[in-house]
Amino acid sequence: MNEIQKHTIEQLNRWGAEGKPFVFLIDFDFEEPRLFAIDDASELLWKTPEMKNFKPSEVAKKKVEWEVLSVSYERYQKAFLQVQSHIHGGDTYLLNLTMPSQIRTNLTLEEIFHQSDAPYKIWLKDQFVCFSPEIFARINNGVISSFPMKGTIDAALPNAEELLLNDEKEVAEHHTIVDLIRNDLSIVATDVEVDRLMYLDRISTNRGDLLQMSSQISGKLPENYRQNIGNILAKLLPAGSICGAPKPKTVEIIKRAEQYHRGYYTGVFGIFDGTNLDSCVLIRYLEQQGDELIFKSGGGITFLSDCETEYNELMQKVYVPIG
């Protein structure tokens, strides 16, 4: 643990013990964590299912122009084969492989934030916009719950729901993540159980609707959880659904295979209201890099994965949730 991580955890613990509301951003590598007062809207706008820190924008809605300059199949295939080599060598059995794609659009990041519709929306000035469908962790009256999302299909396909729920690769991948998250929660909580297994959500996008598969796992935190809120979050990071299993070795392989910096993508955003916590995984993410916009996306790789299918899923997730 480095000094930045230690200082962040200590500050989160202190604010939790004081019952001080706050908002946090933690990047994938836990190198640039950001903490904000709950009402600070100077450079961070956010929305959760229950709260937000901004007023609805009066900006006129535009028809979305959206051109994707896809990451090359050759680059993806090279990384995919590297991952498969590690899977067959026993180093990892599930790895979330992601890649960057360039976007050309007529919308600014802030316009995308205001026009998009998602359970969680985050805009960090001059850096990124994220419209996440995936809950990371929720704490409600001492009960902690996590909602890993694994499994995606085009909702327009005939019998899409049945196809997804009976897809051998997707179901195996989902069960692996459920087991991983159950083990993660067992580090910080007791009486950990799977409350709901493989339920589906429908997500509307500018490129058509998707079905996504999630589960809910919950456990009981100790009574003093507020004064240890930083420690709890740190023990759960990085989110299992966006790295894989086993975690430490899989993260090593990710960095060698992807060959780019994830940054805040696949990190977490969250809000603590003084007692309870809500947070999301930073996926469905568009980043400003100089004059370019880069959309980062990916999916889980197992020994059952097909390279072309996984590449197509990665590209299918390059969307904005604007109808």
Secondary structure, 3 states (H helix, E strand, C coil): CCHHHHHHHHHHHHHHHHCCCEEEEECCCCCCCEEEECCCCCCEEEECCCCECCCCCCCCCCCCCEEEECCCHHHHHHHHHHHHHHHHCCCCCEEEEEEEEEEEECCCHHHHHHHCCCCEEEEECCCEEEEECCEEEEEECCEEEECCEEEEEECCCCCHHHHHHCCHHHHHHHHHHHHHHHHHHHHHCEEEEEEEEEEEEEECCCCCCEEEEEEEEEEECCCCHHHHHHHHHHHHCCCHHHCEECHHHHHHHHHHHHCCCCCCCCCEEEEECCCCEEEEECCCEEEEECCEEEEEEEEEECCCCCHHHHHHHHHHCCCCCCC
